[in-house]
């Protein structure tokens, strides 16, 4: 980043969506690290705070 652009950078500005995604990713990594086996879909849903009967939910396929 050049010096002029760096001077105009406001460090108080945050990307809330990106920070939320990073937090979810960290929670998932912690759960995977603590598990002794691959997590089930239900366990992943629990880590992410997703209810199992939530509309729009789909099963993972080999392409996922």
mmCIF file of the N, C-alpha and C atoms, coordinates in Angstrom:
data_MODEL
# 
_entry.id   MODEL 
# 
loop_
_atom_site.group_PDB 
_atom_site.id 
_atom_site.type_symbol 
_atom_site.label_atom_id 
_atom_site.label_alt_id 
_atom_site.label_comp_id 
_atom_site.label_asym_id 
_atom_site.label_entity_id 
_atom_site.label_seq_id 
_atom_site.pdbx_PDB_ins_code 
_atom_site.Cartn_x 
_atom_site.Cartn_y 
_atom_site.Cartn_z 
_atom_site.occupancy 
_atom_site.B_iso_or_equiv 
_atom_site.pdbx_formal_charge 
_atom_site.auth_seq_id 
_atom_site.auth_comp_id 
_atom_site.auth_asym_id 
_atom_site.auth_atom_id 
_atom_site.pdbx_PDB_model_num 
ATOM 1   N N  . UNK A 1 1  ? 0.865   -1.183  0.000  1.00 0.00 ? 1  UNK A N  1 
ATOM 2   C CA . UNK A 1 1  ? 0.000   0.000   0.000  1.00 0.00 ? 1  UNK A CA 1 
ATOM 3   C C  . UNK A 1 1  ? 0.897   1.227   0.000  1.00 0.00 ? 1  UNK A C  1 
ATOM 4   N N  . UNK A 1 2  ? 0.617   2.174   -0.876 1.00 0.00 ? 2  UNK A N  1 
ATOM 5   C CA . UNK A 1 2  ? 1.469   3.353   -0.928 1.00 0.00 ? 2  UNK A CA 1 
ATOM 6   C C  . UNK A 1 2  ? 1.213   4.257   0.276  1.00 0.00 ? 2  UNK A C  1 
ATOM 7   N N  . UNK A 1 3  ? 2.146   5.166   0.526  1.00 0.00 ? 3  UNK A N  1 
ATOM 8   C CA . UNK A 1 3  ? 2.098   6.017   1.717  1.00 0.00 ? 3  UNK A CA 1 
ATOM 9   C C  . UNK A 1 3  ? 0.857   6.902   1.761  1.00 0.00 ? 3  UNK A C  1 
ATOM 10  N N  . UNK A 1 4  ? 0.431   7.423   0.613  1.00 0.00 ? 4  UNK A N  1 
ATOM 11  C CA . UNK A 1 4  ? -0.740  8.307   0.576  1.00 0.00 ? 4  UNK A CA 1 
ATOM 12  C C  . UNK A 1 4  ? -1.995  7.537   0.974  1.00 0.00 ? 4  UNK A C  1 
ATOM 13  N N  . UNK A 1 5  ? -2.202  6.364   0.389  1.00 0.00 ? 5  UNK A N  1 
ATOM 14  C CA . UNK A 1 5  ? -3.382  5.565   0.737  1.00 0.00 ? 5  UNK A CA 1 
ATOM 15  C C  . UNK A 1 5  ? -3.324  5.122   2.187  1.00 0.00 ? 5  UNK A C  1 
ATOM 16  N N  . UNK A 1 6  ? -2.138  4.802   2.669  1.00 0.00 ? 6  UNK A N  1 
ATOM 17  C CA . UNK A 1 6  ? -2.002  4.352   4.061  1.00 0.00 ? 6  UNK A CA 1 
ATOM 18  C C  . UNK A 1 6  ? -2.360  5.484   5.027  1.00 0.00 ? 6  UNK A C  1 
ATOM 19  N N  . UNK A 1 7  ? -2.031  6.718   4.696  1.00 0.00 ? 7  UNK A N  1 
ATOM 20  C CA . UNK A 1 7  ? -2.372  7.857   5.548  1.00 0.00 ? 7  UNK A CA 1 
ATOM 21  C C  . UNK A 1 7  ? -3.876  8.066   5.624  1.00 0.00 ? 7  UNK A C  1 
ATOM 22  N N  . UNK A 1 8  ? -4.600  7.759   4.551  1.00 0.00 ? 8  UNK A N  1 
ATOM 23  C CA . UNK A 1 8  ? -6.047  7.957   4.492  1.00 0.00 ? 8  UNK A CA 1 
ATOM 24  C C  . UNK A 1 8  ? -6.832  6.782   5.070  1.00 0.00 ? 8  UNK A C  1 
ATOM 25  N N  . UNK A 1 9  ? -6.155  5.750   5.481  1.00 0.00 ? 9  UNK A N  1 
ATOM 26  C CA . UNK A 1 9  ? -6.812  4.561   6.012  1.00 0.00 ? 9  UNK A CA 1 
ATOM 27  C C  . UNK A 1 9  ? -7.346  4.830   7.417  1.00 0.00 ? 9  UNK A C  1 
ATOM 28  N N  . UNK A 1 10 ? -8.647  4.606   7.600  1.00 0.00 ? 10 UNK A N  1 
ATOM 29  C CA . UNK A 1 10 ? -9.276  4.801   8.901  1.00 0.00 ? 10 UNK A CA 1 
ATOM 30  C C  . UNK A 1 10 ? -9.311  3.453   9.610  1.00 0.00 ? 10 UNK A C  1 
ATOM 31  N N  . UNK A 1 11 ? -8.475  3.295   10.621 1.00 0.00 ? 11 UNK A N  1 
ATOM 32  C CA . UNK A 1 11 ? -8.368  2.020   11.326 1.00 0.00 ? 11 UNK A CA 1 
ATOM 33  C C  . UNK A 1 11 ? -9.580  1.728   12.205 1.00 0.00 ? 11 UNK A C  1 
ATOM 34  N N  . UNK A 1 12 ? -10.476 2.690   12.369 1.00 0.00 ? 12 UNK A N  1 
ATOM 35  C CA . UNK A 1 12 ? -11.675 2.460   13.176 1.00 0.00 ? 12 UNK A CA 1 
ATOM 36  C C  . UNK A 1 12 ? -12.766 1.753   12.387 1.00 0.00 ? 12 UNK A C  1 
ATOM 37  N N  . UNK A 1 13 ? -12.624 1.697   11.090 1.00 0.00 ? 13 UNK A N  1 
ATOM 38  C CA . UNK A 1 13 ? -13.623 1.070   10.235 1.00 0.00 ? 13 UNK A CA 1 
ATOM 39  C C  . UNK A 1 13 ? -13.417 -0.445  10.255 1.00 0.00 ? 13 UNK A C  1 
ATOM 40  N N  . UNK A 1 14 ? -14.488 -1.180  10.505 1.00 0.00 ? 14 UNK A N  1 
ATOM 41  C CA . UNK A 1 14 ? -14.424 -2.632  10.561 1.00 0.00 ? 14 UNK A CA 1 
ATOM 42  C C  . UNK A 1 14 ? -15.475 -3.214  9.618  1.00 0.00 ? 14 UNK A C  1 
ATOM 43  N N  . UNK A 1 15 ? -15.156 -4.334  9.070  1.00 0.00 ? 15 UNK A N  1 
ATOM 44  C CA . UNK A 1 15 ? -16.114 -5.068  8.254  1.00 0.00 ? 15 UNK A CA 1 
ATOM 45  C C  . UNK A 1 15 ? -16.787 -6.075  9.177  1.00 0.00 ? 15 UNK A C  1 
ATOM 46  N N  . UNK A 1 16 ? -17.955 -5.736  9.688  1.00 0.00 ? 16 UNK A N  1 
ATOM 47  C CA . UNK A 1 16 ? -18.653 -6.554  10.679 1.00 0.00 ? 16 UNK A CA 1 
ATOM 48  C C  . UNK A 1 16 ? -18.950 -7.952  10.156 1.00 0.00 ? 16 UNK A C  1 
ATOM 49  N N  . UNK A 1 17 ? -19.350 -8.061  8.899  1.00 0.00 ? 17 UNK A N  1 
ATOM 50  C CA . UNK A 1 17 ? -19.657 -9.372  8.319  1.00 0.00 ? 17 UNK A CA 1 
ATOM 51  C C  . UNK A 1 17 ? -18.400 -10.241 8.289  1.00 0.00 ? 17 UNK A C  1 
ATOM 52  N N  . UNK A 1 18 ? -17.304 -9.680  7.839  1.00 0.00 ? 18 UNK A N  1 
ATOM 53  C CA . UNK A 1 18 ? -16.050 -10.443 7.784  1.00 0.00 ? 18 UNK A CA 1 
ATOM 54  C C  . UNK A 1 18 ? -15.621 -10.877 9.178  1.00 0.00 ? 18 UNK A C  1 
ATOM 55  N N  . UNK A 1 19 ? -15.736 -9.997  10.153 1.00 0.00 ? 19 UNK A N  1 
ATOM 56  C CA . UNK A 1 19 ? -15.360 -10.359 11.529 1.00 0.00 ? 19 UNK A CA 1 
ATOM 57  C C  . UNK A 1 19 ? -16.253 -11.469 12.076 1.00 0.00 ? 19 UNK A C  1 
ATOM 58  N N  . UNK A 1 20 ? -17.544 -11.422 11.768 1.00 0.00 ? 20 UNK A N  1 
ATOM 59  C CA . UNK A 1 20 ? -18.464 -12.482 12.193 1.00 0.00 ? 20 UNK A CA 1 
ATOM 60  C C  . UNK A 1 20 ? -18.100 -13.818 11.545 1.00 0.00 ? 20 UNK A C  1 
ATOM 61  N N  . UNK A 1 21 ? -17.744 -13.780 10.263 1.00 0.00 ? 21 UNK A N  1 
ATOM 62  C CA . UNK A 1 21 ? -17.359 -15.005 9.559  1.00 0.00 ? 21 UNK A CA 1 
ATOM 63  C C  . UNK A 1 21 ? -16.068 -15.590 10.141 1.00 0.00 ? 21 UNK A C  1 
ATOM 64  N N  . UNK A 1 22 ? -15.128 -14.728 10.478 1.00 0.00 ? 22 UNK A N  1 
ATOM 65  C CA . UNK A 1 22 ? -13.877 -15.186 11.092 1.00 0.00 ? 22 UNK A CA 1 
ATOM 66  C C  . UNK A 1 22 ? -14.157 -15.839 12.435 1.00 0.00 ? 22 UNK A C  1 
ATOM 67  N N  . UNK A 1 23 ? -15.070 -15.260 13.212 1.00 0.00 ? 23 UNK A N  1 
ATOM 68  C CA . UNK A 1 23 ? -15.428 -15.837 14.510 1.00 0.00 ? 23 UNK A CA 1 
ATOM 69  C C  . UNK A 1 23 ? -16.062 -17.224 14.345 1.00 0.00 ? 23 UNK A C  1 
ATOM 70  N N  . UNK A 1 24 ? -16.982 -17.366 13.381 1.00 0.00 ? 24 UNK A N  1 
ATOM 71  C CA . UNK A 1 24 ? -17.597 -18.674 13.126 1.00 0.00 ? 24 UNK A CA 1 
ATOM 72  C C  . UNK A 1 24 ? -16.548 -19.693 12.684 1.00 0.00 ? 24 UNK A C  1 
ATOM 73  N N  . UNK A 1 25 ? -15.638 -19.267 11.824 1.00 0.00 ? 25 UNK A N  1 
ATOM 74  C CA . UNK A 1 25 ? -14.580 -20.156 11.343 1.00 0.00 ? 25 UNK A CA 1 
ATOM 75  C C  . UNK A 1 25 ? -13.709 -20.611 12.511 1.00 0.00 ? 25 UNK A C  1 
ATOM 76  N N  . UNK A 1 26 ? -13.367 -19.696 13.419 1.00 0.00 ? 26 UNK A N  1 
ATOM 77  C CA . UNK A 1 26 ? -12.562 -20.042 14.584 1.00 0.00 ? 26 UNK A CA 1 
ATOM 78  C C  . UNK A 1 26 ? -13.295 -21.032 15.492 1.00 0.00 ? 26 UNK A C  1 
ATOM 79  N N  . UNK A 1 27 ? -14.589 -20.833 15.670 1.00 0.00 ? 27 UNK A N  1 
ATOM 80  C CA . UNK A 1 27 ? -15.377 -21.762 16.489 1.00 0.00 ? 27 UNK A CA 1 
ATOM 81  C C  . UNK A 1 27 ? -15.399 -23.149 15.864 1.00 0.00 ? 27 UNK A C  1 
ATOM 82  N N  . UNK A 1 28 ? -15.531 -23.204 14.536 1.00 0.00 ? 28 UNK A N  1 
ATOM 83  C CA . UNK A 1 28 ? -15.539 -24.489 13.840 1.00 0.00 ? 28 UNK A CA 1 
ATOM 84  C C  . UNK A 1 28 ? -14.184 -25.175 13.961 1.00 0.00 ? 28 UNK A C  1 
ATOM 85  N N  . UNK A 1 29 ? -13.103 -24.427 13.777 1.00 0.00 ? 29 UNK A N  1 
ATOM 86  C CA . UNK A 1 29 ? -11.770 -25.010 13.911 1.00 0.00 ? 29 UNK A CA 1 
ATOM 87  C C  . UNK A 1 29 ? -11.535 -25.544 15.318 1.00 0.00 ? 29 UNK A C  1 
ATOM 88  N N  . UNK A 1 30 ? -12.003 -24.838 16.323 1.00 0.00 ? 30 UNK A N  1 
ATOM 89  C CA . UNK A 1 30 ? -11.863 -25.305 17.710 1.00 0.00 ? 30 UNK A CA 1 
ATOM 90  C C  . UNK A 1 30 ? -12.622 -26.604 17.931 1.00 0.00 ? 30 UNK A C  1 
ATOM 91  N N  . UNK A 1 31 ? -13.831 -26.682 17.396 1.00 0.00 ? 31 UNK A N  1 
ATOM 92  C CA . UNK A 1 31 ? -14.638 -27.896 17.545 1.00 0.00 ? 31 UNK A CA 1 
ATOM 93  C C  . UNK A 1 31 ? -13.986 -29.079 16.834 1.00 0.00 ? 31 UNK A C  1 
ATOM 94  N N  . UNK A 1 32 ? -13.464 -28.855 15.650 1.00 0.00 ? 32 UNK A N  1 
ATOM 95  C CA . UNK A 1 32 ? -12.806 -29.920 14.896 1.00 0.00 ? 32 UNK A CA 1 
ATOM 96  C C  . UNK A 1 32 ? -11.541 -30.381 15.627 1.00 0.00 ? 32 UNK A C  1 
ATOM 97  N N  . UNK A 1 33 ? -10.786 -29.450 16.157 1.00 0.00 ? 33 UNK A N  1 
ATOM 98  C CA . UNK A 1 33 ? -9.550  -29.788 16.866 1.00 0.00 ? 33 UNK A CA 1 
ATOM 99  C C  . UNK A 1 33 ? -9.833  -30.606 18.123 1.00 0.00 ? 33 UNK A C  1 
ATOM 100 N N  . UNK A 1 34 ? -10.959 -30.335 18.773 1.00 0.00 ? 34 UNK A N  1 
ATOM 101 C CA . UNK A 1 34 ? -11.298 -31.040 20.015 1.00 0.00 ? 34 UNK A CA 1 
ATOM 102 C C  . UNK A 1 34 ? -11.935 -32.401 19.760 1.00 0.00 ? 34 UNK A C  1 
ATOM 103 N N  . UNK A 1 35 ? -12.424 -32.619 18.547 1.00 0.00 ? 35 UNK A N  1 
ATOM 104 C CA . UNK A 1 35 ? -13.128 -33.866 18.225 1.00 0.00 ? 35 UNK A CA 1 
ATOM 105 C C  . UNK A 1 35 ? -12.129 -34.987 17.936 1.00 0.00 ? 35 UNK A C  1 
ATOM 106 N N  . UNK A 1 36 ? -12.537 -36.187 18.286 1.00 0.00 ? 36 UNK A N  1 
ATOM 107 C CA . UNK A 1 36 ? -11.699 -37.361 18.022 1.00 0.00 ? 36 UNK A CA 1 
ATOM 108 C C  . UNK A 1 36 ? -12.092 -38.049 16.717 1.00 0.00 ? 36 UNK A C  1 
ATOM 109 N N  . UNK A 1 37 ? -13.113 -37.525 16.047 1.00 0.00 ? 37 UNK A N  1 
ATOM 110 C CA . UNK A 1 37 ? -13.613 -38.101 14.802 1.00 0.00 ? 37 UNK A CA 1 
ATOM 111 C C  . UNK A 1 37 ? -14.242 -36.961 14.005 1.00 0.00 ? 37 UNK A C  1 
ATOM 112 N N  . UNK A 1 38 ? -14.543 -37.201 12.732 1.00 0.00 ? 38 UNK A N  1 
ATOM 113 C CA . UNK A 1 38 ? -15.214 -36.145 11.955 1.00 0.00 ? 38 UNK A CA 1 
ATOM 114 C C  . UNK A 1 38 ? -16.548 -35.755 12.598 1.00 0.00 ? 38 UNK A C  1 
ATOM 115 N N  . UNK A 1 39 ? -16.868 -34.477 12.555 1.00 0.00 ? 39 UNK A N  1 
ATOM 116 C CA . UNK A 1 39 ? -18.128 -33.991 13.118 1.00 0.00 ? 39 UNK A CA 1 
ATOM 117 C C  . UNK A 1 39 ? -19.299 -34.386 12.219 1.00 0.00 ? 39 UNK A C  1 
ATOM 118 N N  . UNK A 1 40 ? -20.412 -34.687 12.841 1.00 0.00 ? 40 UNK A N  1 
ATOM 119 C CA . UNK A 1 40 ? -21.633 -34.963 12.088 1.00 0.00 ? 40 UNK A CA 1 
ATOM 120 C C  . UNK A 1 40 ? -22.260 -33.630 11.667 1.00 0.00 ? 40 UNK A C  1 
ATOM 121 N N  . UNK A 1 41 ? -23.197 -33.696 10.744 1.00 0.00 ? 41 UNK A N  1 
ATOM 122 C CA . UNK A 1 41 ? -23.924 -32.489 10.316 1.00 0.00 ? 41 UNK A CA 1 
ATOM 123 C C  . UNK A 1 41 ? -24.603 -31.835 11.513 1.00 0.00 ? 41 UNK A C  1 
ATOM 124 N N  . UNK A 1 42 ? -25.195 -32.631 12.391 1.00 0.00 ? 42 UNK A N  1 
ATOM 125 C CA . UNK A 1 42 ? -25.872 -32.090 13.578 1.00 0.00 ? 42 UNK A CA 1 
ATOM 126 C C  . UNK A 1 42 ? -24.879 -31.376 14.496 1.00 0.00 ? 42 UNK A C  1 
ATOM 127 N N  . UNK A 1 43 ? -23.684 -31.924 14.652 1.00 0.00 ? 43 UNK A N  1 
ATOM 128 C CA . UNK A 1 43 ? -22.675 -31.277 15.502 1.00 0.00 ? 43 UNK A CA 1 
ATOM 129 C C  . UNK A 1 43 ? -22.186 -29.971 14.878 1.00 0.00 ? 43 UNK A C  1 
ATOM 130 N N  . UNK A 1 44 ? -22.018 -29.976 13.565 1.00 0.00 ? 44 UNK A N  1 
ATOM 131 C CA . UNK A 1 44 ? -21.620 -28.744 12.874 1.00 0.00 ? 44 UNK A CA 1 
ATOM 132 C C  . UNK A 1 44 ? -22.705 -27.682 13.038 1.00 0.00 ? 44 UNK A C  1 
ATOM 133 N N  . UNK A 1 45 ? -23.965 -28.087 12.866 1.00 0.00 ? 45 UNK A N  1 
ATOM 134 C CA . UNK A 1 45 ? -25.082 -27.160 13.068 1.00 0.00 ? 45 UNK A CA 1 
ATOM 135 C C  . UNK A 1 45 ? -25.056 -26.577 14.473 1.00 0.00 ? 45 UNK A C  1 
ATOM 136 N N  . UNK A 1 46 ? -24.775 -27.407 15.462 1.00 0.00 ? 46 UNK A N  1 
ATOM 137 C CA . UNK A 1 46 ? -24.736 -26.951 16.842 1.00 0.00 ? 46 UNK A CA 1 
ATOM 138 C C  . UNK A 1 46 ? -23.615 -25.926 17.044 1.00 0.00 ? 46 UNK A C  1 
ATOM 139 N N  . UNK A 1 47 ? -22.429 -26.198 16.500 1.00 0.00 ? 47 UNK A N  1 
ATOM 140 C CA . UNK A 1 47 ? -21.302 -25.274 16.622 1.00 0.00 ? 47 UNK A CA 1 
ATOM 141 C C  . UNK A 1 47 ? -21.638 -23.934 15.983 1.00 0.00 ? 47 UNK A C  1 
ATOM 142 N N  . UNK A 1 48 ? -22.305 -23.972 14.834 1.00 0.00 ? 48 UNK A N  1 
ATOM 143 C CA . UNK A 1 48 ? -22.629 -22.755 14.102 1.00 0.00 ? 48 UNK A CA 1 
ATOM 144 C C  . UNK A 1 48 ? -23.907 -22.079 14.594 1.00 0.00 ? 48 UNK A C  1 
ATOM 145 N N  . UNK A 1 49 ? -24.626 -22.736 15.503 1.00 0.00 ? 49 UNK A N  1 
ATOM 146 C CA . UNK A 1 49 ? -25.850 -22.152 16.033 1.00 0.00 ? 49 UNK A CA 1 
ATOM 147 C C  . UNK A 1 49 ? -27.021 -22.250 15.088 1.00 0.00 ? 49 UNK A C  1 
ATOM 148 N N  . UNK A 1 50 ? -27.009 -23.274 14.239 1.00 0.00 ? 50 UNK A N  1 
ATOM 149 C CA . UNK A 1 50 ? -28.088 -23.489 13.277 1.00 0.00 ? 50 UNK A CA 1 
ATOM 150 C C  . UNK A 1 50 ? -29.037 -24.525 13.846 1.00 0.00 ? 50 UNK A C  1 
ATOM 151 N N  . UNK A 1 51 ? -30.320 -24.237 13.797 1.00 0.00 ? 51 UNK A N  1 
ATOM 152 C CA . UNK A 1 51 ? -31.313 -25.223 14.254 1.00 0.00 ? 51 UNK A CA 1 
ATOM 153 C C  . UNK A 1 51 ? -31.482 -26.281 13.186 1.00 0.00 ? 51 UNK A C  1 
ATOM 154 N N  . UNK A 1 52 ? -31.653 -27.508 13.583 1.00 0.00 ? 52 UNK A N  1 
ATOM 155 C CA . UNK A 1 52 ? -31.711 -28.612 12.626 1.00 0.00 ? 52 UNK A CA 1 
ATOM 156 C C  . UNK A 1 52 ? -32.929 -28.546 11.710 1.00 0.00 ? 52 UNK A C  1 
ATOM 157 N N  . UNK A 1 53 ? -34.024 -27.950 12.130 1.00 0.00 ? 53 UNK A N  1 
ATOM 158 C CA . UNK A 1 53 ? -35.226 -27.890 11.303 1.00 0.00 ? 53 UNK A CA 1 
ATOM 159 C C  . UNK A 1 53 ? -35.355 -26.595 10.523 1.00 0.00 ? 53 UNK A C  1 
ATOM 160 N N  . UNK A 1 54 ? -34.307 -25.819 10.452 1.00 0.00 ? 54 UNK A N  1 
ATOM 161 C CA . UNK A 1 54 ? -34.372 -24.501 9.835  1.00 0.00 ? 54 UNK A CA 1 
ATOM 162 C C  . UNK A 1 54 ? -34.635 -24.586 8.334  1.00 0.00 ? 54 UNK A C  1 
ATOM 163 N N  . UNK A 1 55 ? -35.479 -23.722 7.837  1.00 0.00 ? 55 UNK A N  1 
ATOM 164 C CA . UNK A 1 55 ? -35.822 -23.693 6.407  1.00 0.00 ? 55 UNK A CA 1 
ATOM 165 C C  . UNK A 1 55 ? -34.585 -23.390 5.576  1.00 0.00 ? 55 UNK A C  1 
ATOM 166 N N  . UNK A 1 56 ? -34.534 -23.990 4.410  1.00 0.00 ? 56 UNK A N  1 
ATOM 167 C CA . UNK A 1 56 ? -33.422 -23.734 3.512  1.00 0.00 ? 56 UNK A CA 1 
ATOM 168 C C  . UNK A 1 56 ? -32.244 -24.658 3.727  1.00 0.00 ? 56 UNK A C  1 
ATOM 169 N N  . UNK A 1 57 ? -32.330 -25.515 4.699  1.00 0.00 ? 57 UNK A N  1 
ATOM 170 C CA . UNK A 1 57 ? -31.224 -26.430 4.986  1.00 0.00 ? 57 UNK A CA 1 
ATOM 171 C C  . UNK A 1 57 ? -31.182 -27.510 3.928  1.00 0.00 ? 57 UNK A C  1 
ATOM 172 N N  . UNK A 1 58 ? -29.983 -27.922 3.560  1.00 0.00 ? 58 UNK A N  1 
ATOM 173 C CA . UNK A 1 58 ? -29.834 -28.977 2.585  1.00 0.00 ? 58 UNK A CA 1 
ATOM 174 C C  . UNK A 1 58 ? -28.719 -29.913 3.033  1.00 0.00 ? 58 UNK A C  1 
ATOM 175 N N  . UNK A 1 59 ? -28.718 -31.098 2.516  1.00 0.00 ? 59 UNK A N  1 
ATOM 176 C CA . UNK A 1 59 ? -27.666 -32.054 2.810  1.00 0.00 ? 59 UNK A CA 1 
ATOM 177 C C  . UNK A 1 59 ? -26.455 -31.782 1.935  1.00 0.00 ? 59 UNK A C  1 
ATOM 178 N N  . UNK A 1 60 ? -25.269 -32.061 2.452  1.00 0.00 ? 60 UNK A N  1 
ATOM 179 C CA . UNK A 1 60 ? -24.057 -31.896 1.672  1.00 0.00 ? 60 UNK A CA 1 
ATOM 180 C C  . UNK A 1 60 ? -23.967 -32.978 0.614  1.00 0.00 ? 60 UNK A C  1 
ATOM 181 N N  . UNK A 1 61 ? -23.420 -32.622 -0.521 1.00 0.00 ? 61 UNK A N  1 
ATOM 182 C CA . UNK A 1 61 ? -23.209 -33.591 -1.576 1.00 0.00 ? 61 UNK A CA 1 
ATOM 183 C C  . UNK A 1 61 ? -21.710 -33.712 -1.840 1.00 0.00 ? 61 UNK A C  1 
ATOM 184 N N  . UNK A 1 62 ? -21.326 -34.635 -2.679 1.00 0.00 ? 62 UNK A N  1 
ATOM 185 C CA . UNK A 1 62 ? -19.920 -34.846 -2.995 1.00 0.00 ? 62 UNK A CA 1 
ATOM 186 C C  . UNK A 1 62 ? -19.298 -33.597 -3.626 1.00 0.00 ? 62 UNK A C  1 
ATOM 187 N N  . UNK A 1 63 ? -20.111 -32.762 -4.273 1.00 0.00 ? 63 UNK A N  1 
ATOM 188 C CA . UNK A 1 63 ? -19.597 -31.547 -4.899 1.00 0.00 ? 63 UNK A CA 1 
ATOM 189 C C  . UNK A 1 63 ? -19.318 -30.455 -3.879 1.00 0.00 ? 63 UNK A C  1 
ATOM 190 N N  . UNK A 1 64 ? -19.906 -30.542 -2.681 1.00 0.00 ? 64 UNK A N  1 
ATOM 191 C CA . UNK A 1 64 ? -19.673 -29.554 -1.643 1.00 0.00 ? 64 UNK A CA 1 
ATOM 192 C C  . UNK A 1 64 ? -18.305 -29.783 -1.087 1.00 0.00 ? 64 UNK A C  1 
# 
